[in-house]
Amino acid sequence: MDLDDLVIALGGAPSLPGARCRGRHRLFDPAAEHESILTVQARHAQALGLCEHCPALTRRQEWVATLPANQRPRGVVAGTIGGGA
């Protein structure tokens, strides 16, 4: 996630008590430069597994749905893989 994405994501992100992603942001990040596709896929599979049973999933999905497509974070967000992943 670049600085612009971070500012956008933090600007309106809801409080998510109990979120399973807390402290594990690296799993959810979009592909890094020179990162192998297999590594990205493995990270994202772990992230999606955490999202699957997350108590904050519905709230996060509702928040993402309010964002214009060009302002949605990249990587794994709300149980889906967003652009640039």
C-alpha atoms as a printed R data frame, in Angstrom:
   type eleno elety resid chain resno       x       y      z
1  ATOM     1    CA   MET     A     1   0.000   0.000  0.000
2  ATOM     2    CA   ASP     A     2   1.431   3.366 -0.930
3  ATOM     3    CA   LEU     A     3   1.005   6.539  1.126
4  ATOM     4    CA   ASP     A     4  -2.043   7.724 -0.821
5  ATOM     5    CA   ASP     A     5  -3.796   4.390 -0.264
6  ATOM     6    CA   LEU     A     6  -2.961   4.511  3.436
7  ATOM     7    CA   VAL     A     7  -4.341   8.019  3.889
8  ATOM     8    CA   ILE     A     8  -7.545   7.084  2.072
9  ATOM     9    CA   ALA     A     9  -7.926   3.836  4.009
10 ATOM    10    CA   LEU     A    10  -7.391   5.446  7.399
11 ATOM    11    CA   GLY     A    11  -9.544   8.461  6.694
12 ATOM    12    CA   GLY     A    12 -12.854   6.700  7.040
13 ATOM    13    CA   ALA     A    13 -11.998   3.253  8.305
14 ATOM    14    CA   PRO     A    14 -14.391   2.129 11.036
15 ATOM    15    CA   SER     A    15 -13.321   0.929 14.445
16 ATOM    16    CA   LEU     A    16 -13.161  -2.853 14.256
17 ATOM    17    CA   PRO     A    17 -13.038  -4.409 17.717
18 ATOM    18    CA   GLY     A    18 -11.991  -8.037 17.549
19 ATOM    19    CA   ALA     A    19 -10.728  -7.801 13.969
20 ATOM    20    CA   ARG     A    20  -8.533 -10.809 13.213
21 ATOM    21    CA   CYS     A    21  -6.312  -8.764 10.904
22 ATOM    22    CA   ARG     A    22  -5.032  -6.587 13.742
23 ATOM    23    CA   GLY     A    23  -1.246  -6.919 13.933
24 ATOM    24    CA   ARG     A    24  -1.085  -9.018 10.775
25 ATOM    25    CA   HIS     A    25  -1.241  -6.284  8.131
26 ATOM    26    CA   ARG     A    26   1.586  -7.766  6.067
27 ATOM    27    CA   LEU     A    27  -0.602 -10.731  5.103
28 ATOM    28    CA   PHE     A    28  -3.200  -8.368  3.643
29 ATOM    29    CA   ASP     A    29  -0.883  -6.053  1.706
30 ATOM    30    CA   PRO     A    30  -0.856  -6.007 -2.092
31 ATOM    31    CA   ALA     A    31   2.088  -7.579 -3.895
32 ATOM    32    CA   ALA     A    32   5.383  -5.892 -3.161
33 ATOM    33    CA   GLU     A    33   7.816  -5.079 -5.928
34 ATOM    34    CA   HIS     A    34   9.801  -8.214 -6.831
35 ATOM    35    CA   GLU     A    35   7.662 -10.449 -4.580
36 ATOM    36    CA   SER     A    36   6.921 -13.784 -6.178
37 ATOM    37    CA   ILE     A    37   3.346 -14.538 -7.151
38 ATOM    38    CA   LEU     A    38   3.474 -17.736 -5.071
39 ATOM    39    CA   THR     A    39   4.438 -15.750 -1.973
40 ATOM    40    CA   VAL     A    40   1.640 -13.257 -2.584
41 ATOM    41    CA   GLN     A    41  -0.879 -16.046 -3.117
42 ATOM    42    CA   ALA     A    42   0.206 -17.789  0.101
43 ATOM    43    CA   ARG     A    43  -0.063 -14.560  2.132
44 ATOM    44    CA   HIS     A    44  -3.435 -13.727  0.670
45 ATOM    45    CA   ALA     A    45  -4.742 -17.247  1.320
46 ATOM    46    CA   GLN     A    46  -3.828 -16.813  5.007
47 ATOM    47    CA   ALA     A    47  -5.463 -13.381  5.071
48 ATOM    48    CA   LEU     A    48  -8.656 -14.663  3.464
49 ATOM    49    CA   GLY     A    49  -8.752 -17.471  6.033
50 ATOM    50    CA   LEU     A    50  -8.590 -14.912  8.837
51 ATOM    51    CA   CYS     A    51 -11.351 -12.847  7.235
52 ATOM    52    CA   GLU     A    52 -13.616 -15.855  6.861
53 ATOM    53    CA   HIS     A    53 -14.443 -16.068 10.577
54 ATOM    54    CA   CYS     A    54 -13.724 -12.487 11.596
55 ATOM    55    CA   PRO     A    55 -16.285 -10.811 13.858
56 ATOM    56    CA   ALA     A    56 -15.603  -7.497 12.070
57 ATOM    57    CA   LEU     A    57 -16.115  -8.832  8.539
58 ATOM    58    CA   THR     A    58 -19.620  -7.499  7.953
59 ATOM    59    CA   ARG     A    59 -18.737  -4.056  9.251
60 ATOM    60    CA   ARG     A    60 -15.636  -3.931  7.050
61 ATOM    61    CA   GLN     A    61 -17.623  -5.076  3.996
62 ATOM    62    CA   GLU     A    62 -20.174  -2.330  4.617
63 ATOM    63    CA   TRP     A    63 -17.391   0.270  4.867
64 ATOM    64    CA   VAL     A    64 -15.652  -0.874  1.673
65 ATOM    65    CA   ALA     A    65 -18.978  -0.771 -0.186
66 ATOM    66    CA   THR     A    66 -19.283   2.948  0.644
67 ATOM    67    CA   LEU     A    67 -15.971   3.790 -1.032
68 ATOM    68    CA   PRO     A    68 -15.697   4.727 -4.705
69 ATOM    69    CA   ALA     A    69 -13.916   1.938 -6.594
70 ATOM    70    CA   ASN     A    70 -10.802   4.073 -7.124
71 ATOM    71    CA   GLN     A    71 -10.480   4.650 -3.355
72 ATOM    72    CA   ARG     A    72 -10.780   1.044 -2.226
73 ATOM    73    CA   PRO     A    73  -7.626  -0.320 -0.603
74 ATOM    74    CA   ARG     A    74  -5.536  -2.792 -2.540
75 ATOM    75    CA   GLY     A    75  -4.665  -6.220 -1.220
76 ATOM    76    CA   VAL     A    76  -7.024  -8.300  0.900
77 ATOM    77    CA   VAL     A    77  -9.835  -6.226  2.392
78 ATOM    78    CA   ALA     A    78 -13.106  -7.463  3.837
79 ATOM    79    CA   GLY     A    79 -12.609 -11.013  2.628
80 ATOM    80    CA   THR     A    80 -11.821 -10.115 -0.972
81 ATOM    81    CA   ILE     A    81  -8.704  -9.269 -2.962
82 ATOM    82    CA   GLY     A    82  -8.765  -5.697 -4.210
83 ATOM    83    CA   GLY     A    83  -7.049  -4.165 -7.230
84 ATOM    84    CA   GLY     A    84  -3.302  -4.281 -7.504
85 ATOM    85    CA   ALA     A    85  -3.086  -7.443 -5.414
